[in-house]
Each structure stands twice: as structure tokens, then as C-alpha cells.
């Protein structure tokens, strides 16, 4: 999978103001901890996540996506009416019908001559959106488009805390819900365009190539569904880690073949932000240099499809990813699916 003309013209992340520390979450779970004699501090110790952020109560995914869309337009040289395609790629959605993209499109103020749709693929959605826009540009269907992901993890965390406090669970019984407590909220947007639309001499942040692999025999390891207006999720974290890093190892082999890169080529790696154990095992298994990693899970937690692109945006904003450098985006999502993209910044 290679791209010929697609560039990431602008990229912007938006973070909620409300901070939920792991200490505060454990304090809310104090009755459970006391009943099961769980040691305080285990949440941060096991995940490396000190805090995560959440949107205000009542925030819809389209509200978060719209914030990201407006933020990326402020950084862009394009106007809202120039967007020819708009994709909402978050796990979180306002409702089943119509597409959440329709609400976010209206809130951003994009034009009528803009194809809109939702694209859902767990935590890989945003990368799939980049690939889709890149393919549409290379095919000559569009010249410019926007992809957004607005994830609202608050309802899931709230529901999980309530369930853990009221259900008669033992230590084994709480395991499928533990990963839910790592979830945070955030939003990110990108504008992808044909290189010919960039001003003369402008820096081209290119989509270069990518590779993908599916291992759907593991689809049962992490499953989420709606319960009324809320999301519920159960995860076999141990088996998901084992299966996930193996899929990533095999995807990297395809990635090297497709891109011509090797393990030393990227100046930076940005992986899906899950936690410290996942990151360590991923880099050990694939054989990549952990020193080149840029992480955000420590203060943002796992923000679903927004996690990896938010880390990429913050790496660029903070000067960790510099113009002219190469980055490998190591995406993985429940299903299990892996998608890795090569970008030249």
C-alpha cells in the first residue's frame, strides 16, 4: 500500500480540561478495594497511567469531533468549504443513524459539496481514515478532505465504576473491566490534501506507504457495545496483549517489505497508547528502539482512535518530531487488526 500525492496538510489535537487521576478513581472504588483487599496504587502501577481527561457531562462525540475540526482548520491554509470529504472515525458515536459525521459536519460549518460518512474500526479508525482520504486523493476523486475522531470515554468509565461497586464480583470477576479504567477522552483532526494544492516551497508532510494485517480469530478478546446511551466493554487484557503484539510483529515484517524501511529508518515511533506494559512488550517483540517512542498514555490514558494521532500531533507541537524526519505509526485495534503507516514529516 503506497501513496503518491497525499500529504497531511495540518493536524491538531484537542484535550478536555477535566483531569481524572488514577488515585481519584481508586478512591471512588474504595469499597471494592477494601472488600477484595486490593492494594491502593495498583491502577497506576500496572498501567503507567497517572491520569486521563474527560469531557464535561453531556458532551457528545460530535461535539468533540467538531472541536478538533475547527482546531485543525485554524491551523490550515484551507477554508471549510474546500473540504470535499469528511470522515468521523471514532469508536464513540452520537447514535446509529444518522452518521455522527453529519452532526459534526454541521457544527464545524463545512460546505454542502462534501461527502460525509462514519468509519469505525475500534482504535484503528483514524489511521483507516487517513488511508481512505489518501486513496481518494491518489484516485483523483478529491483534492482535499478532513478526518476527525472525537472520543468520549466518560460514560464508559462512570458505568464501569458503578458496576464494580454494585456487582458481586471477586478478584477474577473484575479483570474484564480493569482496562475500562484506563480510558480517557480526547479529539484530533487532520486535513489531507493533494501535494499540488500546497503553496510553492511549503513543507510536505507525506503519507508514504503502509501495511496491514488482520487476525480476526481474536475478535472476542475485547468487545464493546451500547447499553442504553452508554458503552459497556469487557477485555481479556492478558490474551489481548499476547495476541496483539504478535500481530504487530508480523505486520512490521510486511511494513518493511512495503516501505523499504528497516528498524533503524524511522526517527520516531508512535504506537497506539494503551499503557506501559503494552508499550514495552510491543517494542521488545518487534525489536524496535524504545528510545524513539513518543508516548502520551501517562497523562491521557487510552483515548481509543484518537490516541495515536493525538500522540503524533503532540510530538510535532512539542518539537519531538521535526521537519524532514521519518515516523512509523504503529496502529493496532481490537478485532484484532493492525495498520502501520510511514510518514515523512
N, C-alpha and C positions, 0 to 999 in steps of 0.2 A: 504494500500500500504506500504509494508515493504521491506527493503533491507537487504541482508545477508552478502555480501562481498565487497560492493563498498565503496571506500574511495576517498576523494578529496586529491590527492597527492600534488598538487600545485595550486595556484590561484594568478593571477596578473591583476591589472588594469593599463590602460594607459590613461593619460589625455592630451588633447590638450593644447598648450601653450597660445592660443589666448583667452583672457578673455573679455566677453561682460557683462557689468553691467546693471542692470535694469535702472539705471539713464541714461546711454548712449542710451539704446533702447527707452526710453521715449523722449529723446532729438530728436531722429530721427523722432519720432511721434509728434513732437511739433505742426505742422499744424492741425493734428487731435485733439489733446488735446485743442488747442485754439478754434477750431471751435465748439467742443462739450462742452467746458468749463469743462474739466476734470481736477481734481487736480493732480499736479505732485506728484510722490511718491506712487501712488495707486498700481502700479505693485508689488513693494516690500512689501507694507503694506498688500495687500490682499493674497500674496503667501508666504511671508517669504524668497523669493529668492532674494538675493543681487546680485548674478552674476551667469553666466553659461559660459561654454567654448565651443569653436567651432574650428573645423579643418580648415586648410588653404583652400582657394578656390580651387576647383578641386579635393579634396580628395574623393576617392571612399570608400564605405563601406568595400570593400575587403582590401583596404589599412589599414583601422583602425583595422579590424579583424586580419590582418597579423601582425600588431604591437603587438597586445595582444597575439597572438600565439607565436611569438618569445620571448616576455617577460616572458610568463609562462614556456617556455622551458628552459630559463636561470635559472629559479628557481627550475627546476625539476631534478630529478635523471635519467629521461628517455631521450632517443635520439629521434630525429624527426622520424626516420624510424621505431620506435617501436609503433607509433600510428596506431591502427587498425580501428579506426573510427574517423571521423572529421565532426562536425556539426556547421554550421553557423546559428545563431539563432536570428539575429537582425531583427527589423522592416525594416531597411534600406537594400536595395539590389542593386547591380550594374545594374541588368537587370532581365527580367523574365526568360530568357534562355541564356546560361546555368546557373546552380546554382551558386550563389555567392561563395559558398564553393569551387567551382573548382578554381576560381581565387585566393582566399585566401590560399588554399592548396598549389598552385604553389609558391606563394610569400613567404610562410613560409618555404618551402622546405621539406614538408612531403613526405613520401615514396609512392610508387605505390601500395603497399599492404594495402590500407587504403580505407575503404568505406566512401564516402563523400555524404552529402546532406544538403539542407537547411531545417530548421524547423521554421515556422513562426506562432506566436500566440500573436501578439501585445507585450505588456510589460512582458508577461509570458514566452517568448521564451527561455530564458536562463535556467530558472528552468525546463521547459519541456525537455531541452537538458540534464540537469543533470539526470533527471528521466530516459530518454531514454538510456543514457550510463550505468546508474546503472542497469537497467533491462537487457541490453545486457550482462553485466558482470555476473550478477546472473544467467542468462540463459546459460552461458558458450560459448556464441558466440564470445566474445572478451575478452581480458585481460586488455586492456588499450585504452583510447580514449581521444580526446580533444573536448571541446565545446568553441566557441567564439561568441562574439557579438560586432560588430563594428557599432555604431550608428552615423550617420551624420545628425545633426539637422539643420545645417546652411541653406540649401536650403529652408526648411520649414519656418524658422524664416524670412529669407530675403523675400520670397514670401508673407508672411503674412504682413510684414511691407509695402510692395509695395501695396498690396490690400487695406489695411486700409487707405493709403494715397490717393488712386485714386477712390475708390468706394464711392458712395453717401450714406453712412451708418449713421444711428442715433445711439443713445446710446444702444438701444436694438439690433440693427444690428451688433454691434461689439462684442457682447457677445460670439457667437460661435467661434470666432477667438482668444479670450483672452488667452486660455490655450496654444495656439501655442507659445506665447511669453515666456513661461516658459521652453521651450525645449532647452536642451544643447546637447553636443556631448561627446562621450567617448567610450572606448573599454575595454573589460575584457575577460580573458580566464581562463579555468580550465582544468586540466588533472585529469581524474578519472580512477582509476585502481582497480584491484583485490587486496585485502589485502595481499595475498600471495606474491605479487611482491615487497612489501615494505621490506627494509632491516630489519634484526632482531633488535628489540628494537626501531625501528622507531616509531614516533608518528603517530597514525592513526586518521585522520580527517574523521569520518564516516558519510555517509549518513544513517540515521537510519530508518526513515519512513515518511509518508506524507499523506495528504488528499486533495481532490479536489472537486469542485462544479461548475456547470455551470448554468447561468441564462440568456440564450440567448434571452429571450424576451426583453432584454435591448440592443440588438446589434446596435440599431440606435443612441444611445446616444453619441458615439464617433466613427467617421468614417473618414478614410484617404484613399486617392487614388492618383495615379500619375497624374501629369499634365505636359505632355512632359517629361522632365528629372527631374522634381521636384515633391515633395509630397505636397498635399493640405489636410487640415484636418479641420473638424468642430466638436465642442464638446458642448454638453449641460452640462456644468460643475456642475450646481446645482443638476440636476437629477442624473447625474453620481455619484456624491458624495453620495447621499442618497441611491441609489441602490447598489453602490459598498460596502459601509460599512455594509449593511445588508447581502450581500452575504458573506462578510468576517466573520461576526458574526456566520453565520450558518456553514461556513467552519471550523471555530475554534472548534465548537462542535464536528464535525467529526474528527478533528485533535486530540482532547483529547481522543476520543474513540480508534483511531487507534494507537496512540503512547503510551498511558498510562500516558502521561504527564498531568499536570494541569497548571493553570495560574501562579503558583509560581515556576514551574520547570525550565524554561529557565533562564539562567543567563543574556541573551541578546535577544532582538527582533530586527530584521532588516526587515523593510517593504519596499514596493515599494516607491520610492522617488518622491512625487508629489508636496507637499507644506505643509505649517504649518496647514492650516485648515483641510486638508485631514488627516494628522497625528493625530491631536487632536481628530477628530471625530472617527477615526478608533479605537484608544485606549480607548476612552470613551465608544463606543458602544460594543466592545468586552469585555471590563472590564480588560484590561491589564495595567501593570505598565509602565507609560510613562518614568519613570526614567531609565528603562532598554533599552530604544531605542537608536540606533546609527543612526544619520541622516547625509546626505550629500547634501540635496537639497538646503541648504542655499548658497552654493558656486558652486554647479554643476548643479542645476536645475533638470529637469526631463530628464534623458537620456534613456528613453524607456526601452528596455530589458536589457540594461547594468546597469540600475540604482541600483537595489537591489544587484546583485553580486559585483558591484563596492563598494557599502557601506560595504558589508561583507569583501571584500579584504582590504579596508582601516581600518576597525575595527581591523582586525588581524595585519596589518602592524603597527598600532599605539599602539598596546598593550591593546586596549579596550576589545578585545576578546582574552582570554588567553587559553593556552593548558589545556585540561581537562574540559573546560566549555561547557555548552549546549546553543545552539542558535535556535530560531524558526524563519524561513524565511517566511514572510507573503506576498506572491505574489498575485497580482491582476492585471487584464488587461481588456481592453475594449473587449466587447463580450456578457455579462460580464463573465469572468472566474476567479476563484480563485484557487491557488495551494499553500499549505503551507507545508514546509519541516522541519523536525527535523534533526539537525546535532550535532554531538559531536566533539568538536574541540580538 
